[in-house]
Amino acid sequence: MPKRLHTVKQELFENIFKNAHGGIAIVGLDGSWVKVNESIINLFGYKKDELYSMSFQDITHKDDLDKDIQYVHDLLDGKIESFQDEKRYFHKDGHVIWTLISVSLMRDANNKPLYFISQIIDISEQKESTKQLELLMNIAKQQNEKLMSFAHIATHDIRTHVGNLNTITNFIEQEHESINEDENFELLKDALSHLNETLLHLNKVRKQELSENDGLKALNLNEFITNAIYNVTAIANVYKFKIINNVSPEIEVMAIEAYLDSIILNFLTNAIKYREEERQSYLKIDASVNKDDVLITFKDNGMGFDLEKNRNKLFKLNATFHKKKDSRGVGLFITKNHIESMGGKINVKSKINVGTCFYVHLKKNLN
């Protein structure tokens, strides 16, 4: 090789070696540090003369040393040409450094091993982030288990109370035969029946029998709306609130029973809660089957809200638009999550003192 070309290549190597962002080291066959760049010095915290008096074995974490030595033997034996792995070193002050190392073996013209070239990148922050994520996942898992336990207790206890109420209503019927003519008593019986059905649906969710993929099944939309209307009939009558169900009995959506119950009931109760006192209030429910889904609209003539002002917090947890004592900003948040978990979507239009219309898209039954 011409002397000038050799000099240029040597200068190029030195510049790359010196200015490389990551650590680069030439390591002897015995593991000694032969030459290192500034990134290596900054990474390990040793001065050059301190590091040159040591070997990589001296600062390698003991749990990674055997694997590292095996890689070295495999390189020397020609079993591999290079390797890349995560590895821990000890900093001069004693703390552990996580690194990603890439090592290759340089040989002479006669294929005799000369030295190793190691590229070392600090990944301590990434490993710490991963660790923190794992901790958060464990916390979430523990909290989920607690919630599942709570759900089990809650559904069990509520079903017990519902059973007691059903027994009491049966006693009342036996002792007062004429009470069946009372419309409010019939509403009570219907409400207890629907509450029991809702608990059965929630129990399925609790047992994780349902998921986004295999939990969806064809449900008659009109039947669920009719049942939900039954559940709010008493309060609707108190406020002379009119609910108009225009949904065809033929329309079916792919959904989860408990979620569909919750979605419809939330729109009904919200419409009643945020009714306009100065006029006859109503909620009109319509549905149409489109090419890809079923569009359900819940349109009321209630208080409405400023959509432009509240767009950024719409459907967020604890977001409220009116100064009602019982407004918590939870219902719409849960409703949106239910809809999206079933592969649907929701939009809204609203105007103050005119009313609100929610547009819910759910998967249609393709069979």
Secondary structure, DSSP 8 states (H G I E B T S, - for coil): --HHHHHHHHHHHHHHHHH-SSEEEEE-TTSBEEEE-HHHHHHH---HHHHHTSBHHHHB-HHHHHHHHHHHHHHHTTS-SEEEEEEEEE-TTS-EEEEEEEEEEEE-TT--EEEEEEEEEE-HHHHHHHHHHHHHHHHHHHHHHHHHHHHHHHHHHHHHHHHHHHHHHHHHHHH-GGGGG-HHHHHHHHHHHHHHHHHHHHHHHHTT---TTTS-EEEEHHHHHHHHHHHHHHHHHHTT-EEEE---TT-EEEE-HHHHHHHHHHHHHHHHHT--TTS--EEEEEEEE-SSEEEEEEEE-S----HHHHGGGTT-TT--SS--TT--S-HHHHHHHHHHHTT-EEEEEEETTTEEEEEEEEEB---
